[in-house]
Amino acid sequence: MIYRQLVASASLLLHCQDVQDRAGDMLETLMKQIANSEGITEKLKINDQMAWVGAINNVKNQAEEIVLQEVIYNV
């Protein structure tokens, strides 16, 4: 129903861009917050790159799940 309304009012592209912008901003913010709360720092990146990559991938996955639930699926 929302899709039809957006198409009929010619604002689908604007809506999609808005959702993408909100999701990107939220993802960036959440990744920083989660990384800080888990103690993932640049020092870890320098000392143990593989551990840092694994930790950042986990942070990204967690943040993406939150963004999907809050922004994408909750339209």
N, C-alpha and C positions, 0 to 999 in steps of 0.2 A: 504494500500500500504506500509506504514512504517512497519507494522507488518510482511508482507511477506519478506521485505528486511532484517529485523533483524533476522528472522528465517533462511533465506537463508545464511546469513553471520555468523550464530551461535553466534550472539551477543545480543540476546534477554534478556538473564539473566543479562548481564552487564548493558544493558540499563535500565532494571527494577530496579536494585540495585542503579544506578545513580539517577534515578527519586525519589526513596524512600529516598535516602540520602539528596538530595536537598530539598525535601518536609519537611523532619524532621527538618533540619537545619532552614529552613524558618519559620516553625511553631513555633519553640522555640524562635527565634528572634522576630517574630511578637507578640507573647504572652507577652514577656517582655516589648516591646515598648507600646503595647496597655494598659497593666496593669499600666505602669508608667504614661502614659498620662491621665488615668482615676483616678489616685490617689489610686490605690489598693495596699496596703502595708501590711507588716507583722504585723503592729500595728492593722490594721483592723482585721486580722486573729485572733489576740489575744483577741481583744475586742468583736468582733461579728462574730463568726465562720460561722454562717448560711449566713450572708450577704456576707462574703468573698467567700464562696463556690458558691453562686449565681453569684457573680461578675466574678469570675474566669471562671465559666462555660460559661458566656456570652462572655468573652474575647476569650476563646478557640473556640467557635462557629464562632466568627468573623474572627479569624486567619485562621481557617480551610477553610472558604469560600474563603478567599483571596488565600490561597495555592492551593485550587482546581482550581480556575480560572487561576492563574499564572503558575502553574507547571504541574498539571495533565491534564487539558483540553486543555492547550495551547502547546501541544507537537509538 
